[in-house]
């Protein structure tokens, strides 16, 4: 039970850290030198994650409805 809880917490922490990074927090410490420009790229394409999450939720809901309707 602790193992599965650890996996869930680890996944949530990883996603949370990537999300906070993509919001732009913490970039002040790694600012480029004067005259240098660096485009900040996000770690994750959150639009793609949202689409995948909605598709997964719909598939799970559909399977649950099939399971509980019989």
Secondary structure as UniProt FT lines:
FT   HELIX           2..23
FT   TURN            24..26
FT   HELIX           28..30
FT   TURN            34..35
FT   HELIX           46..69
//
